[in-house]
Structures are given as C-alpha cells and as structure tokens.
C-alpha cells in the first residue's frame, strides 16, 4: 500500500501535470483546440467549482452576518461600522495581496486566491460603501449603477474580452507573467463595460442577456 507521503506526492504530480497542460493549451492553443480540450477534460476543469462550495457557503454566511449586524444600515452607527470594515479589510488585505509583487507569489497561489482575496473583498465592501455615502451623485457612482443594471451581460462580456486579450487565439498576453499587463487589462475592460452600459441603456431598458434570462424564466409550459 502507498504511504500517505507517496500518495500525496503522486496527487501533486497529477495536478501539476494537468495544470501545465491547461496552461499550455490556453496560452498557445487555437480556439477549437481549446474547445476540444474543455470537452475531453470536462470534469477535471470543473473540480474547483465543486470543491469551493463550502467556501462559498462560508462567504454567504459572512454576508448574512454583516447585514444582520447592521453594517449596511443607513444610520450613523452603520456608517461607522462600514468605515471600520474599510480600515480593517484594506489594512490587512493590501499587504497580504501585495505578496503578488514579490518572489513569494508563486508559492502563495492558494492562499492568495482563497484566503487573502476574501479579506480584501471585505475592504472593497467598506470602500464601495464609503464612496456611496460620500459621492452618491458622482459620475463614477452613476457609471457603476449603469453597469449594475446590465450586470449579467457585463459579466459575460468581460469573460469574452479577457479571452481575446489573454488566450493564445487572441492577443496571447497571458503568456507574459506581468502584473502590470493584468492591471492594464482590468482598466481597459472596465472602461469598455462602462461604455457598453451607457450606450446600451440609452436604447434599451435591460441588457441583452438579462432580456434572454427573463424571457426564458417567464416561459409558461403547458
């Protein structure tokens, strides 16, 4: 029988092989190569979606606790709680996420994704709440409101844009390990989503995928 250390080492090698294969096909493969790879490795590529279910439940419960604890109450006490959330979330989250700029980044992928990011998200909640309280009539808040009205369409569009920018069949920028490229892509995609939201809502009341979703949900089966 395999010892625990041997089994762990074997599983690590298997996951590393799959990770390397996935990176290779998405960074350098063509569009149809990627489609075929997704189909032939359907379950392996969906394992994370299953394993993070307990993690997502935990985040959901944290959100429930924040609401019930009055963090989003439109009172002075609620405002002070949101500022505290901003200070603690950003104060702890920024240094931890700053590890990505150091040589330790490659050894910190799991912690960065599943521990540091949630802490940072609490800071983001506090930051957005602070901006809403202070600049509720500003252009940026108005822009975010527009994006929120077509959130599903923007979510799908951002994935399409990111594929074009980073995948091998697009511009292939994913092959370059550079955090500044990621940040520039984020700013570029964000600007395009805001432009899309303003332009679309000038002519329609809801986004294209919101319309499809609601139309499908309202179908009556006899």
C-alpha positions, 0 to 999 in steps of 0.5 A: 500500500502507498504511504500517505507521503507517496500518495500525496506526492503522486496527487501533486504530480497529477495536478501539476501535470494537468495544470501545465497542460491547461496552461499550455493549451490556453496560452498557445492553443487555437480556439477549437483546440481549446474547445476540444480540450474543455470537452475531453477534460470536462470534469477535471476543469470543473473540480474547483467549482465543486470543491469551493462550495463550502467556501462559498457557503462560508462567504454567504454566511459572512454576508448574512452576518454583516447585514444582520449586524447592521453594517449596511444600515443607513444610520450613523452607527452603520456608517461607522461600522462600514468605515471600520470594515474599510480600515480593517479589510484594506489594512490587512488585505493590501499587504497580504495581496501585495505578496503578488509583487514579490518572489513569494507569489508563486508559492502563495497561489492558494492562499492568495486566491482563497484566503487573502482575496476574501479579506480584501473583498471585505475592504472593497465592501467598506470602500464601495460603501464609503464612496456611496455615502460620500459621492452618491451623485458622482459620475463614477457612482452613476457609471457603476449603477449603469453597469449594475443594471446590465450586470449579467451581460457585463459579466459575460462580456468581460469573460469574452474580452479577457479571452481575446486579450489573454488566450493564445487565439487572441492577443496571447498576453497571458503568456507574459507573467506581468502584473502590470499587463493584468492591471492594464487589462482590468482598466481597459475592460472596465472602461469598455463595460462602462461604455457598453452600459451607457450606450446600451441603456440609452436604447434599451431598458435591460441588457441583452442577456438579462432580456434572454434570462427573463424571457426564458424564466417567464416561459409558461409550459403547458 
